[in-house]
Amino acid sequence: MFIISTSTYPPSKNRDMIERFQKAVAVAMPSFVKRHYVLTSAGGEPGIKVVGIYEVSDDKVADGMKELLRYFQNFYDVEGYRYSMETMLTAQEAIAALLAR
């Protein structure tokens, strides 16, 4: 299963966020959380947008969410910072689940 995170923050906080990100990723995630991508875009409302794509086994989803909550604590006190997380299946996983009914 995948956990997708979406974070936003004001462009004025860019340098602070870069420094925090570099420190945060220096601490390895547990082996059951595989970080595939951290993607970013800029501009518009609400500012800088960052999308993280993480993979965890089905039996470790709750643990993966907890680890990511700990990771995002690195940014909580940045004014204007917001984030959300959601679990997602691949299309193949969803189709298999639907056909199993």
C-alpha positions as CSV (number, residue, x, y, z in Angstrom):
1,M,0.0,0.0,0.0
2,F,1.1,3.5,-0.6
3,I,0.9,6.5,1.7
4,I,0.8,9.8,-0.1
5,S,1.6,13.0,1.8
6,T,0.8,16.5,0.7
7,S,2.5,19.4,2.4
8,T,2.2,23.1,1.7
9,Y,4.0,26.2,3.1
10,P,4.5,29.8,2.2
11,P,7.4,30.7,-0.2
12,S,8.8,33.0,2.5
13,K,9.6,29.9,4.6
14,N,11.6,28.1,1.8
15,R,15.1,28.4,3.3
16,D,13.9,27.2,6.7
17,M,12.0,24.3,5.2
18,I,15.0,23.2,3.1
19,E,17.2,23.2,6.2
20,R,14.7,21.2,8.1
21,F,14.1,18.8,5.3
22,Q,17.8,18.1,5.0
23,K,18.0,17.3,8.7
24,A,14.9,15.2,8.7
25,V,15.9,13.0,5.8
26,A,19.3,12.4,7.4
27,V,17.5,10.2,9.9
28,A,16.7,7.0,8.1
29,M,13.1,5.8,8.0
30,P,12.5,2.3,9.3
31,S,13.0,-0.5,6.8
32,F,9.3,-1.1,6.4
33,V,8.8,2.5,5.0
34,K,10.2,2.9,1.5
35,R,10.3,6.5,0.3
36,H,9.8,6.4,-3.5
37,Y,9.7,10.2,-4.3
38,V,9.5,13.6,-2.8
39,L,8.1,15.9,-5.5
40,T,7.7,19.7,-5.3
41,S,6.1,22.5,-7.2
42,A,6.0,26.2,-6.6
43,G,3.6,29.1,-7.1
44,G,0.0,29.8,-6.8
45,E,-2.1,29.3,-3.7
46,P,-1.1,28.2,-1.0
47,G,2.6,28.5,-2.1
48,I,5.1,25.6,-2.2
49,K,3.6,22.2,-2.5
50,V,5.4,18.9,-1.7
51,V,4.1,15.4,-2.4
52,G,5.7,12.4,-0.8
53,I,5.2,8.9,-2.1
54,Y,5.9,6.1,0.5
55,E,5.3,2.4,0.2
56,V,4.6,0.1,3.2
57,S,3.4,-3.5,3.4
58,D,-0.3,-3.9,4.1
59,D,0.4,-5.2,7.6
60,K,2.5,-2.1,8.5
61,V,0.3,0.7,7.3
62,A,-0.5,1.9,10.9
63,D,3.2,1.8,11.8
64,G,4.1,3.6,8.6
65,M,1.6,6.4,9.4
66,K,3.0,6.7,12.9
67,E,6.6,7.0,11.5
68,L,5.5,9.7,9.0
69,L,3.7,11.6,11.8
70,R,7.0,11.7,13.6
71,Y,8.8,12.8,10.5
72,F,6.3,15.7,9.9
73,Q,6.8,16.9,13.4
74,N,10.0,18.5,12.1
75,F,7.9,21.1,10.4
76,Y,5.0,21.7,12.7
77,D,6.2,25.0,14.1
78,V,6.8,26.6,10.6
79,E,4.2,29.3,10.3
80,G,1.8,28.4,7.4
81,Y,2.9,24.8,7.2
82,R,0.1,22.3,6.5
83,Y,0.1,18.6,5.6
84,S,-2.2,15.6,5.0
85,M,-1.7,11.9,4.4
86,E,-3.8,9.3,2.7
87,T,-3.4,5.7,1.8
88,M,-3.8,4.6,-1.8
89,L,-3.7,1.3,-3.7
90,T,-2.3,0.7,-7.2
91,A,-4.9,0.3,-9.9
92,Q,-4.0,-3.4,-10.0
93,E,-4.5,-3.8,-6.3
94,A,-7.9,-2.0,-6.4
95,I,-9.0,-4.1,-9.4
96,A,-8.0,-7.3,-7.7
97,A,-10.0,-6.3,-4.6
98,L,-13.1,-5.4,-6.6
99,L,-13.0,-8.7,-8.6
100,A,-12.6,-10.8,-5.5
101,R,-16.1,-9.9,-4.5
